[in-house]
């Protein structure tokens, strides 16, 4: 029966993505979703975008795509060297893929929601700040979102349904919270590329069993150095 496969931050690591797809044995009928940050920092962002477009995967917008799209609209955003290069090298078909990305994707059959960075507990998804969905890492004491690592990981304070799978936080790596799972395991930094694979109708297992539904491959090398804000 068809499965649901959610893949963490790829960051242009096309080779590792293809290896992971082989590892999970992607089959016709499987639902495939990416948590965002498909691009930037790694060696082949264009190739990754071409691959996911070919696969017809569901795509959540990450903070790196957010930045490129803002620049494409002419907004004043800060672009590092990697993003500047992408603005020149990506063509219209790549930006069409970026523009089709969604703020979140739901899989009701698994009681599962996919976002890039996280959610603010207690706030309906339709009322969430789109910036927070793609940028937050922690919550301040008053519950407001922060993009820094200076406060409490938002997943530690999230105790509600649906279960949320997210990426964005490579420094803290794999996060196994009761109602949230972080699968940015730092592939572009020399770590691993990770996927959650759920059978048809399967719910996300409890923490002690959750590694059973995770599949990962090692990065071929560290393409960039891991920084505290990654």
N, C-alpha and C positions, 0 to 999 in steps of 0.2 A: 504493500500500500504506500501511497505518496507520503513523503516526510516534509517537515519544515526545517530549513537549514538557515541559521543566522550567522553571518561572518563578521568578525571584528575589523578594526581599522587596517586597511590594506596599504595606504600611503604609497601607491605606485609600485608595489612589490608584485609585479605580474608573474614572475617565475614561481614565487611561493603561493600565489593564488591558484595557479594551475595545479600545483602539487597538492594543495589542500582539496581542491575539487576532485582530483583523482582519489585522494585518501578517503573522502566521504562517499565516493562512488555516486556522484550526482546522476540521477536518472530522470527520464521523462516523467513529468507529473509532479516532481518535487517542487515545493515552494521555496524560493531562494530569496533572502533578504540581506542587505548590507547595512551596517550601523552608521555609515558615513566615514568621512576622511578617506575616500578612495584615492585621493590625489595628494601631491606635494611631498617633498623630502626624499622620496624613493626614486628609483631609476626609470620607471616607465608608466607615468600617470596616464598618458594617452592610450597605451596598450590596455591598461586596466579598464578605462572607460569603454573602449571598444569591446572588451570581453564581456563586461556586465550588460552592455546594450544588446549584444548578441544573445545572451542568456535570458533576457527579458526579466531580470531580477527586480524586486522591489528595492527602492533606494531611499535611505534617510539622509537628509542633508547634515553634513558635519561642519564644524567651524571653519575648516579650510575651504570647503566649497562655498560656504557663506561669504568668506572674504573675496573669493574670485568673482562671485555673482555680484557682490556690492561694487567691486571695481568695474565690472562689465556695465553696470548701470550708471557709472560715472560718479559714484559716491566717493567721498574722501576717506579712504581706508589705507592703513599702513600695509605695504606689501614688502615682504622679505625677498631675497634673491630668488628663492625657489618659486614663489608666486609670480614674480615679475617674469621669470622664464616661461611659466605656464601661460600667462596672458598672451605671450607671443607665439607659443607653440601649439596651443589647443585651437582647433578650428570650430566652425559653427556646429558641426554634428556633436562635438564633445560638449559644447555649452548647452546644446539642446538636452543632452543627458543630464547635465547639472541642473538645468531649470526644471526638469521633471521630478526632481527629488522632493520628498515629502518631509514634513516636520516630525511625523511619527507614522508607524504602521502597526495595525492591530491584527492579531491572529486569535479570534475568539475561541476557536476550537481548542486552543492550548491555554486560554486565559492569559495571553501573553501580549505585551506591547513592546515595540522596539523604538528607541529614541537614540540620538547620538550621545548626549552627555548625561541627561538625567531629568528628573521632574521634582517639583516642589510638592512635598506631601500635603494632602488635603485639598489640593486645587484641581478641579476638573480639567481634563486634558484640553478641552476647547478654550479654557481660560488661562492656560499656561503661557508665560511669556516666551515667544519663539526664540528669543536670544538665550533664555535659560535652557531650553531644550537642547540647544547645540553648544552651549558653553559652560554650564555650571559644573562644578566639582564638589563643592561643599556648601553647607548651610551655616549661616551665622547663628548665634544664640537666639536671635529673634525670628529665625526661620527664613530669612531672606537669602536668596542665592548669591553665591560667590564663585567666580571663575578660578580663584586661587586654591591652594591646598592648606590654607591657614586655619580652617575651621573643621567642623565635623563632616565626614563623608556623607553625602546626602542619603546613600543607601542604608546607612546605619539608622536613619530616622524615618525610613519609609516602611510602613507596616500596613499595607492595604493591597487590594487587587486592582488591576491585574499585575502579574509578575512583569517586571521591566528588565529587558536586556539592553545593555548600552555599551559604549566604547569610551573614547576620548581621554582616558586617564591612564597613560602608559606607566607613569611613575609608580602608581599603586598596583598596577598589573591586574591579575585575575582577582575579582572581588566576588565573594560568595556571601551575600546577605540573605536573610530569610525570604524577602520578596523582591530581590533585585540581583542581577548578575552582570558584572563588568567583564567584558571579554577583549579589552585592548591589552594584549600581552606583548606589545612593543616589537612587532616584526621589523619595522624599518630601523629600529635601534639595535638589531641583532638578537632579538628575543624570539617570539613565536607568533604565528598567525593562527587564530583560534576560531572554531565554529561551535555553535550549539546545534545538535541534531536531535530533533524530536520525531518520534513515530506518529502516525496519524492519530489525532485525539489525545496524545500524551501530554500531561501537565509537567511543568518544570519540577524535577525532583527536589526534595529537601536538601539542605546544605551537605549533609553527610554522604549523600548519594549523587550529588550533582555532577561531579567529575565524570560520572559514567556516560553522560550525554555530551561531553565536550571532546572535540577532536582538534589536534593542532599539529603544525609542522614547524620545524626550525627554520629560521632565516638563514639564507646562504651566507650572509655576513652582516655586519653593522654598516648601514649606508650613511647614517649620520649619528652624531653623539646624542645620547639621551640627556635632555635638560630638565631642570625641576618643573618647568611649566608645561611639559609635554602631556 
